[in-house]
C-alpha cells in the first residue's frame, strides 16, 4: 500500500510540475503584440482577454509560476525521499534521489517546456 502512495506521489509531482513549467514556457512564447492582436480579434473571448491581462503583468505571473514550480519540485522531492527511505531503507536514498532528479528534469521541466 505504501508503494502505491509512493508512486502516486511521484506521478503527482511530475504532472503538477509539468503543467506549471509548460504554462511558463507557453506564456513566454507568445509575444505581447500577438496577445494584443488575439484579444482585438476576439473581444468577447475570456481566454484571449485573460492572456492579454497576463501579458500586461507578465513579471508577476512568471514569479508566481517559478515559486510554485520550485515548491513542488523541492518540497515534493523531500517528501518522496522521506517516504522512499521508509519503504526501501536509507541505503537507497541516493538511488531514489538520482531517479527522481532525472524524472523531474526530463518529464517536469524539459519536455513540458518544449511543448509549451
Ligand atoms: Mg516544473
Backbone and ligand atoms as CSV (ligand in chain L), in Angstrom:
chain,resi,resn,atom,element,x,y,z
A,1,UNK,N,N,0.836,-1.210,0.000
A,1,UNK,CA,C,0.000,0.000,0.000
A,1,UNK,C,C,0.868,1.256,0.000
A,2,UNK,N,N,1.925,1.206,0.803
A,2,UNK,CA,C,2.837,2.349,0.892
A,2,UNK,C,C,3.477,2.642,-0.465
A,3,UNK,N,N,3.776,1.570,-1.206
A,3,UNK,CA,C,4.418,1.721,-2.515
A,3,UNK,C,C,3.482,2.411,-3.510
A,4,UNK,N,N,2.173,2.114,-3.384
A,4,UNK,CA,C,1.177,2.755,-4.259
A,4,UNK,C,C,1.171,4.262,-3.991
A,5,UNK,N,N,1.177,4.628,-2.711
A,5,UNK,CA,C,1.206,6.043,-2.327
A,5,UNK,C,C,2.480,6.704,-2.859
A,6,UNK,N,N,3.596,5.989,-2.733
A,6,UNK,CA,C,4.888,6.489,-3.204
A,6,UNK,C,C,4.838,6.797,-4.711
A,7,UNK,N,N,4.325,5.835,-5.479
A,7,UNK,CA,C,4.240,6.005,-6.937
A,7,UNK,C,C,3.289,7.154,-7.298
A,8,UNK,N,N,2.125,7.196,-6.623
A,8,UNK,CA,C,1.154,8.272,-6.877
A,8,UNK,C,C,1.755,9.646,-6.556
A,9,UNK,N,N,2.542,9.696,-5.485
A,9,UNK,CA,C,3.193,10.953,-5.088
A,9,UNK,C,C,4.175,11.417,-6.172
A,10,UNK,N,N,4.985,10.481,-6.666
A,10,UNK,CA,C,5.947,10.810,-7.728
A,10,UNK,C,C,5.205,11.292,-8.977
A,11,UNK,N,N,4.144,10.579,-9.362
A,11,UNK,CA,C,3.364,10.960,-10.552
A,11,UNK,C,C,2.727,12.346,-10.343
A,12,UNK,N,N,2.165,12.581,-9.149
A,12,UNK,CA,C,1.520,13.870,-8.858
A,12,UNK,C,C,2.517,15.017,-8.954
A,13,UNK,N,N,3.715,14.818,-8.436
A,13,UNK,CA,C,4.757,15.858,-8.501
A,13,UNK,C,C,5.124,16.144,-9.947
A,14,UNK,N,N,5.349,15.079,-10.713
A,14,UNK,CA,C,5.764,15.266,-12.115
A,14,UNK,C,C,4.653,15.946,-12.923
A,15,UNK,N,N,3.405,15.507,-12.755
A,15,UNK,CA,C,2.289,16.086,-13.525
A,15,UNK,C,C,2.079,17.558,-13.166
A,16,UNK,N,N,2.016,17.878,-11.864
A,16,UNK,CA,C,1.767,19.280,-11.477
A,16,UNK,C,C,2.943,20.170,-11.878
A,17,UNK,N,N,4.159,19.679,-11.674
A,17,UNK,CA,C,5.340,20.461,-12.047
A,17,UNK,C,C,5.415,20.649,-13.565
A,18,UNK,N,N,4.997,19.632,-14.315
A,18,UNK,CA,C,4.995,19.722,-15.782
A,18,UNK,C,C,3.983,20.759,-16.262
A,19,UNK,N,N,2.793,20.770,-15.650
A,19,UNK,CA,C,1.755,21.741,-16.031
A,19,UNK,C,C,2.270,23.162,-15.793
A,20,UNK,N,N,2.885,23.366,-14.630
A,20,UNK,CA,C,3.396,24.690,-14.266
A,20,UNK,C,C,4.520,25.118,-15.224
A,21,UNK,N,N,5.446,24.218,-15.496
A,21,UNK,CA,C,6.570,24.550,-16.384
A,21,UNK,C,C,6.108,24.772,-17.822
A,22,UNK,N,N,5.157,23.946,-18.267
A,22,UNK,CA,C,4.612,24.112,-19.615
A,22,UNK,C,C,3.912,25.449,-19.768
A,23,UNK,N,N,3.166,25.848,-18.720
A,23,UNK,CA,C,2.480,27.143,-18.738
A,23,UNK,C,C,3.479,28.286,-18.833
A,24,UNK,N,N,4.566,28.162,-18.087
A,24,UNK,CA,C,5.599,29.210,-18.106
A,24,UNK,C,C,6.146,29.383,-19.529
A,25,UNK,N,N,6.518,28.268,-20.144
A,25,UNK,CA,C,7.083,28.336,-21.495
A,25,UNK,C,C,6.051,28.875,-22.489
A,26,UNK,N,N,4.781,28.446,-22.333
A,26,UNK,CA,C,3.725,28.894,-23.247
A,26,UNK,C,C,3.507,30.403,-23.126
A,27,UNK,N,N,3.462,30.902,-21.881
A,27,UNK,CA,C,3.245,32.338,-21.666
A,27,UNK,C,C,4.390,33.163,-22.235
A,28,UNK,N,N,5.609,32.632,-22.119
A,28,UNK,CA,C,6.766,33.377,-22.615
A,28,UNK,C,C,6.887,33.295,-24.139
A,29,UNK,N,N,6.298,32.245,-24.734
A,29,UNK,CA,C,6.458,32.063,-26.180
A,29,UNK,C,C,5.500,32.937,-26.995
A,30,UNK,N,N,4.436,33.434,-26.353
A,30,UNK,CA,C,3.506,34.331,-27.061
A,30,UNK,C,C,3.983,35.771,-26.878
A,31,UNK,N,N,4.138,36.491,-27.986
A,31,UNK,CA,C,4.580,37.880,-27.867
A,31,UNK,C,C,3.421,38.759,-27.393
A,32,UNK,N,N,3.765,39.902,-26.818
A,32,UNK,CA,C,2.748,40.840,-26.345
A,32,UNK,C,C,1.896,41.334,-27.517
A,33,UNK,N,N,2.558,41.599,-28.637
A,33,UNK,CA,C,1.858,42.049,-29.845
A,33,UNK,C,C,0.835,41.010,-30.303
A,34,UNK,N,N,1.249,39.747,-30.272
A,34,UNK,CA,C,0.360,38.657,-30.700
A,34,UNK,C,C,-0.837,38.542,-29.739
A,35,UNK,N,N,-0.582,38.653,-28.422
A,35,UNK,CA,C,-1.654,38.571,-27.424
A,35,UNK,C,C,-2.660,39.705,-27.618
A,36,UNK,N,N,-2.137,40.894,-27.947
A,36,UNK,CA,C,-2.976,42.072,-28.186
A,36,UNK,C,C,-3.849,41.864,-29.421
A,37,UNK,N,N,-3.227,41.304,-30.454
A,37,UNK,CA,C,-3.915,41.024,-31.715
A,37,UNK,C,C,-5.050,40.010,-31.500
A,38,UNK,N,N,-4.758,38.936,-30.736
A,38,UNK,CA,C,-5.765,37.894,-30.462
A,38,UNK,C,C,-6.937,38.502,-29.682
A,39,UNK,N,N,-6.616,39.355,-28.698
A,39,UNK,CA,C,-7.660,39.983,-27.882
A,39,UNK,C,C,-8.511,40.951,-28.708
A,40,UNK,N,N,-7.864,41.615,-29.650
A,40,UNK,CA,C,-8.596,42.568,-30.506
A,40,UNK,C,C,-9.535,41.830,-31.465
A,41,UNK,N,N,-9.057,40.682,-31.973
A,41,UNK,CA,C,-9.876,39.899,-32.909
A,41,UNK,C,C,-10.997,39.137,-32.200
A,42,UNK,N,N,-10.802,38.827,-30.908
A,42,UNK,CA,C,-11.806,38.071,-30.142
A,42,UNK,C,C,-12.156,38.811,-28.848
A,43,UNK,N,N,-12.817,39.985,-28.977
A,43,UNK,CA,C,-13.058,40.822,-27.795
A,43,UNK,C,C,-13.959,40.183,-26.727
A,44,UNK,N,N,-14.732,39.150,-27.124
A,44,UNK,CA,C,-15.627,38.519,-26.145
A,44,UNK,C,C,-15.067,37.206,-25.597
A,45,UNK,N,N,-13.896,36.810,-26.111
A,45,UNK,CA,C,-13.291,35.551,-25.678
A,45,UNK,C,C,-12.524,35.773,-24.368
A,46,UNK,N,N,-13.012,35.125,-23.311
A,46,UNK,CA,C,-12.420,35.291,-21.978
A,46,UNK,C,C,-10.957,34.850,-21.951
A,47,UNK,N,N,-10.647,33.776,-22.714
A,47,UNK,CA,C,-9.267,33.270,-22.748
A,47,UNK,C,C,-8.336,34.301,-23.377
A,48,UNK,N,N,-8.806,34.939,-24.456
A,48,UNK,CA,C,-7.989,35.938,-25.152
A,48,UNK,C,C,-7.749,37.155,-24.260
A,49,UNK,N,N,-8.806,37.573,-23.541
A,49,UNK,CA,C,-8.687,38.725,-22.637
A,49,UNK,C,C,-7.770,38.397,-21.461
A,50,UNK,N,N,-7.921,37.174,-20.932
A,50,UNK,CA,C,-7.077,36.736,-19.813
A,50,UNK,C,C,-5.612,36.696,-20.219
A,51,UNK,N,N,-5.355,36.192,-21.427
A,51,UNK,CA,C,-3.973,36.119,-21.911
A,51,UNK,C,C,-3.346,37.505,-21.976
A,52,UNK,N,N,-4.108,38.471,-22.496
A,52,UNK,CA,C,-3.589,39.835,-22.597
A,52,UNK,C,C,-3.338,40.434,-21.211
A,53,UNK,N,N,-4.240,40.146,-20.262
A,53,UNK,CA,C,-4.067,40.629,-18.886
A,53,UNK,C,C,-2.788,40.061,-18.272
A,54,UNK,N,N,-2.545,38.783,-18.530
A,54,UNK,CA,C,-1.332,38.131,-18.011
A,54,UNK,C,C,-0.092,38.751,-18.650
A,55,UNK,N,N,-0.154,38.957,-19.978
A,55,UNK,CA,C,0.997,39.549,-20.676
A,55,UNK,C,C,1.242,40.990,-20.220
A,56,UNK,N,N,0.175,41.679,-19.801
A,56,UNK,CA,C,0.291,43.048,-19.296
A,56,UNK,C,C,1.093,43.102,-17.994
A,57,UNK,N,N,1.010,42.026,-17.220
A,57,UNK,CA,C,1.649,41.981,-15.903
A,57,UNK,C,C,2.481,40.702,-15.798
A,58,UNK,N,N,3.264,40.435,-16.850
A,58,UNK,CA,C,3.942,39.151,-17.006
A,58,UNK,C,C,4.890,38.801,-15.847
A,59,UNK,N,N,5.665,39.775,-15.376
A,59,UNK,CA,C,6.650,39.510,-14.319
A,59,UNK,C,C,6.019,38.876,-13.092
A,60,UNK,N,N,4.848,39.409,-12.700
A,60,UNK,CA,C,4.152,38.903,-11.518
A,60,UNK,C,C,3.740,37.443,-11.721
A,61,UNK,N,N,3.203,37.143,-12.906
A,61,UNK,CA,C,2.727,35.781,-13.175
A,61,UNK,C,C,3.889,34.803,-13.300
A,62,UNK,N,N,4.976,35.233,-13.944
A,62,UNK,CA,C,6.147,34.355,-14.081
A,62,UNK,C,C,6.750,34.088,-12.702
A,63,UNK,N,N,6.817,35.123,-11.857
A,63,UNK,CA,C,7.349,34.942,-10.499
A,63,UNK,C,C,6.518,33.919,-9.734
A,64,UNK,N,N,5.186,34.035,-9.846
A,64,UNK,CA,C,4.289,33.092,-9.170
A,64,UNK,C,C,4.522,31.669,-9.670
A,65,UNK,N,N,4.656,31.543,-10.996
A,65,UNK,CA,C,4.868,30.229,-11.599
A,65,UNK,C,C,6.193,29.625,-11.141
A,66,UNK,N,N,7.252,30.431,-11.116
A,66,UNK,CA,C,8.571,29.932,-10.713
A,66,UNK,C,C,8.550,29.498,-9.244
A,67,UNK,N,N,7.907,30.291,-8.389
A,67,UNK,CA,C,7.803,29.937,-6.967
A,67,UNK,C,C,7.047,28.614,-6.815
A,68,UNK,N,N,5.926,28.508,-7.509
A,68,UNK,CA,C,5.098,27.294,-7.452
A,68,UNK,C,C,5.875,26.072,-7.949
A,69,UNK,N,N,6.570,26.230,-9.075
A,69,UNK,CA,C,7.352,25.136,-9.645
A,69,UNK,C,C,8.420,24.651,-8.664
A,70,UNK,N,N,9.101,25.603,-8.018
A,70,UNK,CA,C,10.159,25.226,-7.079
A,70,UNK,C,C,9.615,24.605,-5.808
A,71,UNK,N,N,8.464,25.102,-5.330
A,71,UNK,CA,C,7.852,24.493,-4.138
A,71,UNK,C,C,7.504,23.034,-4.441
A,72,UNK,N,N,6.876,22.802,-5.598
A,72,UNK,CA,C,6.511,21.434,-5.981
A,72,UNK,C,C,7.756,20.557,-6.086
A,73,UNK,N,N,8.765,21.038,-6.808
A,73,UNK,CA,C,9.978,20.237,-7.035
A,73,UNK,C,C,10.743,19.963,-5.739
A,74,UNK,N,N,10.920,20.982,-4.914
A,74,UNK,CA,C,11.769,20.839,-3.720
A,74,UNK,C,C,11.018,20.126,-2.593
A,75,UNK,N,N,9.854,20.662,-2.219
A,75,UNK,CA,C,9.096,20.041,-1.123
A,75,UNK,C,C,8.669,18.621,-1.515
A,76,UNK,N,N,8.240,18.472,-2.764
A,76,UNK,CA,C,7.840,17.155,-3.259
A,76,UNK,C,C,8.982,16.156,-3.191
A,77,UNK,N,N,10.175,16.584,-3.592
A,77,UNK,CA,C,11.332,15.686,-3.574
A,77,UNK,C,C,11.724,15.283,-2.159
A,78,UNK,N,N,11.661,16.236,-1.235
A,78,UNK,CA,C,11.983,15.914,0.169
A,78,UNK,C,C,10.998,14.867,0.687
A,79,UNK,N,N,9.714,15.077,0.385
A,79,UNK,CA,C,8.671,14.144,0.817
A,79,UNK,C,C,8.885,12.756,0.199
A,80,UNK,N,N,9.204,12.728,-1.098
A,80,UNK,CA,C,9.477,11.450,-1.779
A,80,UNK,C,C,10.689,10.768,-1.137
A,81,UNK,N,N,11.717,11.546,-0.788
A,81,UNK,CA,C,12.901,10.992,-0.123
A,81,UNK,C,C,12.555,10.354,1.200
A,82,UNK,N,N,11.732,11.044,2.000
A,82,UNK,CA,C,11.332,10.534,3.320
A,82,UNK,C,C,10.535,9.227,3.166
A,83,UNK,N,N,9.543,9.245,2.276
A,83,UNK,CA,C,8.719,8.045,2.055
A,83,UNK,C,C,9.580,6.920,1.452
A,84,UNK,N,N,10.477,7.298,0.529
A,84,UNK,CA,C,11.365,6.318,-0.109
A,84,UNK,C,C,12.244,5.601,0.905
A,85,UNK,N,N,12.766,6.351,1.879
A,85,UNK,CA,C,13.603,5.747,2.936
A,85,UNK,C,C,12.768,4.781,3.772
A,86,UNK,N,N,11.520,5.170,4.062
A,86,UNK,CA,C,10.633,4.298,4.850
A,86,UNK,C,C,10.356,2.984,4.113
A,87,UNK,N,N,10.227,3.045,2.788
A,87,UNK,CA,C,9.904,1.842,2.010
A,87,UNK,C,C,11.161,1.026,1.699
A,88,UNK,N,N,12.173,1.675,1.150
A,88,UNK,CA,C,13.337,0.947,0.634
A,88,UNK,C,C,14.516,0.911,1.604
A,89,UNK,N,N,14.517,1.779,2.608
A,89,UNK,CA,C,15.648,1.853,3.537
A,89,UNK,C,C,16.611,2.959,3.136
A,90,UNK,N,N,17.398,3.401,4.127
A,90,UNK,CA,C,18.322,4.534,3.933
A,90,UNK,C,C,19.332,4.302,2.823
A,91,UNK,N,N,19.719,3.030,2.631
A,91,UNK,CA,C,20.741,2.688,1.634
A,91,UNK,C,C,20.331,3.172,0.239
A,92,UNK,N,N,19.013,3.196,-0.016
A,92,UNK,CA,C,18.530,3.531,-1.355
A,92,UNK,C,C,18.209,5.017,-1.552
A,93,UNK,N,N,18.494,5.840,-0.539
A,93,UNK,CA,C,18.180,7.269,-0.660
A,93,UNK,C,C,18.872,7.898,-1.869
A,94,UNK,N,N,20.118,7.514,-2.096
A,94,UNK,CA,C,20.874,8.049,-3.238
A,94,UNK,C,C,20.235,7.685,-4.563
A,95,UNK,N,N,19.810,6.425,-4.669
A,95,UNK,CA,C,19.194,5.944,-5.912
A,95,UNK,C,C,17.842,6.612,-6.128
A,96,UNK,N,N,17.034,6.704,-5.063
A,96,UNK,CA,C,15.724,7.365,-5.148
A,96,UNK,C,C,15.919,8.825,-5.563
A,97,UNK,N,N,16.897,9.512,-4.962
A,97,UNK,CA,C,17.162,10.925,-5.278
A,97,UNK,C,C,17.598,11.087,-6.728
A,98,UNK,N,N,18.510,10.220,-7.172
A,98,UNK,CA,C,19.011,10.310,-8.549
A,98,UNK,C,C,17.887,10.050,-9.543
A,99,UNK,N,N,17.078,9.020,-9.283
A,99,UNK,CA,C,15.980,8.672,-10.188
A,99,UNK,C,C,14.964,9.805,-10.249
A,100,UNK,N,N,14.621,10.365,-9.074
A,100,UNK,CA,C,13.629,11.442,-9.042
A,100,UNK,C,C,14.160,12.701,-9.722
A,101,UNK,N,N,15.427,13.001,-9.505
A,101,UNK,CA,C,16.046,14.164,-10.154
A,101,UNK,C,C,15.949,14.031,-11.673
A,102,UNK,N,N,16.302,12.847,-12.180
A,102,UNK,CA,C,16.224,12.610,-13.621
A,102,UNK,C,C,14.783,12.762,-14.117
A,103,UNK,N,N,13.830,12.123,-13.408
A,103,UNK,CA,C,12.418,12.168,-13.829
A,103,UNK,C,C,11.887,13.598,-13.845
A,104,UNK,N,N,12.229,14.389,-12.821
A,104,UNK,CA,C,11.733,15.772,-12.744
A,104,UNK,C,C,12.338,16.624,-13.865
A,105,UNK,N,N,13.659,16.519,-14.052
A,105,UNK,CA,C,14.304,17.329,-15.098
A,105,UNK,C,C,13.711,16.986,-16.471
A,106,UNK,N,N,13.579,15.679,-16.736
A,106,UNK,CA,C,13.128,15.228,-18.051
A,106,UNK,C,C,11.632,15.494,-18.268
A,107,UNK,N,N,10.789,14.997,-17.342
A,107,UNK,CA,C,9.333,14.990,-17.587
A,107,UNK,C,C,8.579,16.145,-16.927
A,108,UNK,N,N,9.221,16.883,-16.017
A,108,UNK,CA,C,8.530,18.004,-15.376
A,108,UNK,C,C,9.137,19.350,-15.772
A,109,UNK,N,N,10.259,19.311,-16.520
A,109,UNK,CA,C,10.880,20.574,-16.947
A,109,UNK,C,C,11.127,20.611,-18.465
A,110,UNK,N,N,12.012,19.740,-18.940
A,110,UNK,CA,C,12.439,19.845,-20.346
A,110,UNK,C,C,11.292,19.566,-21.337
A,111,UNK,N,N,10.676,18.403,-21.222
A,111,UNK,CA,C,9.621,18.021,-22.195
A,111,UNK,C,C,8.427,18.983,-22.163
A,112,UNK,N,N,7.859,19.311,-20.970
A,112,UNK,CA,C,6.743,20.272,-20.985
A,112,UNK,C,C,7.121,21.636,-21.514
A,113,UNK,N,N,8.385,22.058,-21.303
A,113,UNK,CA,C,8.804,23.381,-21.811
A,113,UNK,C,C,8.945,23.352,-23.326
A,114,UNK,N,N,9.343,22.215,-23.874
A,114,UNK,CA,C,9.411,22.095,-25.331
A,114,UNK,C,C,7.999,22.232,-25.932
A,115,UNK,N,N,7.028,21.535,-25.298
A,115,UNK,CA,C,5.650,21.614,-25.795
A,115,UNK,C,C,5.048,22.995,-25.550
A,116,UNK,N,N,5.359,23.595,-24.396
A,116,UNK,CA,C,4.840,24.927,-24.059
A,116,UNK,C,C,5.320,25.964,-25.036
L,1,MG,MG,MG,8.236,22.041,-13.458
